[in-house]
Amino acid sequence: MSDLHVVLGATGAIGSAVVAELTARGHRVRAVSRGAAFGRDGLRADVTTSEGALAACQGAAVVYQCAQPKYERWAEEFPGFTRTILAGVEAAGAKLVMADNLYVYGPVDGHMTEDLPHAATNSKGRARAEVDELILDAHRSGRVRATLGRASDYYGPGGVNTVNGPTIFAAALAGKTARWVGDLDQPHTVAYLPDIAAGLVTLGERADADGRSWHLPAAEAITGRQFLHLVRDAVGGKLKTAGLGRGMQRLIGLFNPTVRELGETWYQRDRPFIADDSAFRKAFGPVEVTPHAKGIAATLDWYRHNAG
């Protein structure tokens, strides 16, 4: 039986973290990227095409889907992209692990659990719900084995295309104002990239993870003010901090399409946004996650050496 684990989107933040976690656990890895080969066993392939997806997945035991369209193109491109990936996974006779997020639920009162309805009404939430249903339908029909690992906003080494990346860490190291996107005093689940990767690989290894979604383990929910205070402590000096509110988001969005797109999911930033990961912990525990102070220190160190 094959022990080849294939990572799609291997040069992205989550994909590269999954490659590192798989390697650390001793798995044989094929790292797939459209732009360039990733490491000795990398493969350059465009998995948005049937030919690329088939080549990427060939011989795989497990495929980790960490690739995605541009944020502003989710609604138009994600479902078709997913169908192409599913065809490649099915042809390989492999298992699919989807790196997912929390958009499907829409606004929620209270903590988010996996049994909540997929009630999002915005275009991105509906697209993610369609993607998830495509994957779970393929599992239920026996076309593939599949599981989904959902994470909230993330930070960590390599996390540059995220609201918790350059605007906080690069800004802090440059002596600029570190900005938290949203209300500074609302608790928010924030995931650390290596913890996301560990959760996804566990789902890939465990047959009892198949056929459903899981909230990946993360450290305790934290407010933006608390998070920025930890960043300030880690840089060892004074740090200017601020929240980026709805008005500023609208203004910046006039020039930045990614920031503009945040408007339709602002409910994630103006009220508590907390994911309950107890189902994963009960099924696959004990689970250790990285304390925020340690993750922030590691992320700052990465930015010192890698981000210009």
C-alpha positions in Angstrom: 0.0 0.0 0.0 1.3 3.5 -0.9 2.5 5.8 1.9 2.8 8.8 -0.4 1.3 11.9 1.0 0.6 14.6 -1.6 0.3 18.3 -0.6 -1.4 20.6 -3.1 -0.5 24.2 -2.7 2.8 23.3 -1.1 4.4 26.7 -1.3 1.5 28.4 0.5 1.5 29.0 4.2 -0.6 26.0 5.2 0.8 23.8 2.5 4.4 24.4 3.5 3.5 23.8 7.1 1.9 20.5 6.2 4.9 19.4 4.2 7.1 20.1 7.2 4.8 18.2 9.6 4.6 15.2 7.2 8.4 15.1 6.9 8.8 15.3 10.6 6.5 12.3 11.1 8.5 10.3 8.5 6.0 10.2 5.7 7.0 10.1 2.0 5.9 13.5 0.6 5.2 14.9 -2.8 5.0 18.7 -2.6 2.9 20.2 -5.5 2.9 23.8 -6.6 1.9 25.6 -9.8 4.7 28.1 -9.6 7.8 26.1 -8.8 8.9 22.7 -7.5 9.1 22.6 -3.7 12.2 20.7 -2.5 13.8 17.5 -3.8 10.5 15.6 -4.2 8.5 18.6 -5.5 6.2 18.6 -8.6 5.3 21.5 -10.6 1.6 21.1 -11.8 -1.4 23.3 -12.3 -4.1 21.4 -10.3 -6.9 23.6 -11.7 -6.6 21.5 -14.9 -7.6 17.8 -15.2 -4.1 16.8 -16.4 -2.4 18.6 -13.6 -4.7 17.2 -10.9 -4.2 13.6 -12.2 -0.4 14.0 -12.4 -0.3 15.5 -8.9 -2.4 12.8 -7.2 -1.0 9.8 -9.1 0.1 7.1 -6.6 -1.0 9.0 -3.5 -2.4 7.4 -0.4 -3.5 10.8 1.0 -3.9 14.2 -0.7 -4.0 17.4 1.3 -5.9 20.1 -0.5 -4.2 23.3 0.7 -4.5 25.2 -2.6 -7.2 27.8 -3.3 -8.1 30.5 -5.8 -7.5 34.1 -5.0 -9.6 35.3 -2.1 -11.7 37.6 -4.3 -12.3 34.7 -6.8 -13.6 32.1 -4.4 -17.3 32.3 -5.5 -16.4 32.0 -9.2 -13.7 29.4 -9.1 -13.7 27.3 -5.9 -16.4 24.8 -6.7 -15.1 23.9 -10.2 -11.5 23.7 -8.8 -12.8 21.3 -6.2 -14.4 19.0 -8.8 -11.1 18.8 -10.7 -9.2 17.9 -7.5 -11.8 15.3 -6.6 -11.4 13.6 -10.0 -7.6 13.4 -9.4 -8.1 12.0 -6.0 -10.6 9.5 -7.2 -8.4 8.3 -10.0 -5.6 7.7 -7.5 -7.8 5.8 -5.1 -6.6 8.2 -2.4 -8.0 9.9 0.6 -8.7 13.7 0.6 -7.9 16.0 3.5 -9.4 19.4 2.9 -7.8 22.5 4.6 -11.0 24.3 5.4 -12.2 27.3 7.3 -15.2 28.6 9.3 -17.0 30.6 6.6 -19.8 28.1 6.1 -21.6 28.9 9.3 -22.2 32.6 8.8 -23.0 34.8 11.8 -23.3 32.6 15.0 -24.4 33.3 18.5 -22.1 31.4 20.8 -19.3 29.0 20.2 -19.1 27.3 16.8 -19.4 23.5 16.7 -19.2 21.2 13.7 -23.0 20.3 13.8 -24.1 23.9 13.1 -26.0 24.4 9.8 -24.1 25.8 6.8 -26.1 29.0 7.1 -23.8 31.6 5.5 -25.5 33.9 3.0 -22.5 35.8 1.7 -20.9 34.7 -1.5 -17.7 33.3 0.1 -19.6 31.4 2.7 -21.9 29.9 0.1 -18.9 28.9 -2.1 -17.2 27.2 0.9 -20.4 25.4 1.8 -20.8 24.1 -1.8 -17.2 22.9 -1.8 -17.7 21.1 1.5 -20.8 19.4 0.2 -19.1 18.3 -3.0 -16.4 16.7 -0.9 -18.7 15.0 1.6 -21.0 13.8 -1.2 -18.0 12.2 -2.9 -17.2 10.5 0.3 -20.8 9.3 0.9 -21.1 7.9 -2.6 -17.8 6.0 -2.2 -15.9 7.9 -4.9 -13.2 9.0 -2.4 -12.5 8.9 1.3 -12.5 12.4 2.7 -12.3 14.6 5.8 -12.2 18.3 6.4 -10.1 20.2 8.9 -11.5 23.7 9.7 -9.3 26.4 11.2 -9.9 30.1 12.0 -7.6 33.0 11.0 -4.0 32.0 11.4 -0.6 33.3 12.0 2.9 31.7 12.1 6.1 31.3 10.2 5.4 31.8 6.5 2.0 33.4 7.1 2.2 36.5 4.9 -1.2 36.4 3.1 -3.3 36.8 6.2 -4.9 39.5 8.3 -2.6 38.4 11.2 0.6 38.6 9.2 2.4 41.7 7.9 0.0 44.2 9.4 1.0 42.9 12.9 4.4 41.2 12.7 6.3 43.1 10.0 4.8 46.4 11.2 6.0 45.7 14.8 9.5 44.9 13.7 9.6 48.0 11.5 8.6 50.3 14.4 5.2 51.0 12.8 1.7 50.6 14.2 0.7 47.0 14.6 -3.0 46.7 13.6 -5.6 44.1 14.5 -8.3 43.8 11.9 -11.6 44.2 13.8 -12.8 45.1 17.3 -9.8 44.9 19.7 -11.9 43.6 22.6 -13.8 40.7 21.1 -12.5 37.2 21.8 -11.3 35.4 18.6 -10.0 32.0 17.9 -6.6 32.4 16.2 -4.7 29.4 14.9 -1.0 28.9 14.8 0.2 27.4 11.4 2.2 24.4 12.7 -0.8 23.5 14.9 -3.1 23.6 11.8 -0.6 21.3 10.0 -0.4 18.9 12.9 -4.2 18.6 13.0 -4.5 18.1 9.2 -1.9 15.4 9.2 -3.6 13.6 12.1 -6.8 13.6 10.0 -4.8 12.2 7.1 -3.4 9.4 9.3 -6.7 8.4 11.0 -9.4 6.4 9.2 -11.9 7.3 11.9 -11.6 10.9 10.9 -13.2 10.2 7.5 -16.6 11.4 6.4 -17.0 14.6 8.4 -15.6 18.0 9.3 -13.4 18.8 12.4 -12.4 22.0 14.1 -8.6 21.8 14.3 -7.2 22.4 17.8 -6.0 25.9 18.6 -4.9 27.8 21.7 -7.6 29.6 23.7 -9.5 32.4 22.1 -7.9 35.8 22.6 -8.8 39.4 22.0 -7.0 41.6 19.6 -5.8 43.8 22.4 -4.4 40.8 24.3 -2.7 39.5 21.1 -1.0 42.8 20.4 0.1 43.0 24.0 1.9 39.7 23.6 3.5 41.0 20.4 4.7 44.1 22.3 6.2 42.0 25.0 8.0 39.8 22.5 9.6 42.7 20.7 10.8 44.0 24.0 9.9 47.6 23.7 7.3 50.1 23.1 4.8 49.2 20.3 2.1 51.3 18.8 -1.1 49.3 18.4 -4.5 49.9 16.9 -7.6 48.2 15.7 -8.6 48.5 12.1 -12.3 49.2 12.2 -15.1 48.9 9.6 -14.6 52.5 8.4 -10.9 52.1 7.7 -11.6 48.7 6.1 -13.9 50.4 3.6 -11.4 53.1 2.9 -8.4 50.8 2.3 -10.7 48.5 0.3 -11.1 51.2 -2.3 -7.5 50.4 -3.3 -6.9 46.9 -2.0 -9.3 44.2 -3.3 -8.4 41.7 -0.6 -9.2 44.1 2.2 -12.4 45.2 0.3 -13.5 41.6 0.3 -13.4 41.4 4.2 -16.5 43.5 4.3 -18.9 40.7 3.7 -17.6 38.7 6.6 -17.2 41.5 9.0 -19.4 39.6 11.5 -16.2 37.6 12.2 -14.6 40.7 13.6 -17.1 42.7 15.5 -18.4 40.0 17.9 -17.0 36.9 19.6 -15.7 34.4 17.0 -14.8 31.2 18.8 -14.4 27.7 17.5 -15.0 24.7 19.8 -12.4 22.0 19.1 -13.5 19.6 21.7 -14.7 16.9 19.2 -11.2 16.6 17.8 -9.6 16.5 21.2 -11.9 13.8 22.4 -11.4 11.7 19.3 -7.7 12.1 18.8 -6.3 13.4 22.0 -4.3 14.2 24.0 -3.5 17.2 21.9 -0.9 19.8 22.6 -1.2 23.2 21.0 1.3 26.1 20.9 0.7 28.9 23.5 0.2 32.2 21.8 3.3 33.8 23.5 5.5 31.0 22.0 3.8 31.1 18.6 4.2 34.9 18.5 7.9 34.8 19.3 8.5 32.2 16.6 6.5 34.2 14.1 8.5 37.4 14.8 11.7 35.4 14.5 10.6 34.2 11.0 9.7 37.7 9.9 13.1 39.0 11.1 14.9 36.5 8.8 12.5 36.1 5.9 10.2 39.1 5.3 11.7 42.2 3.7 
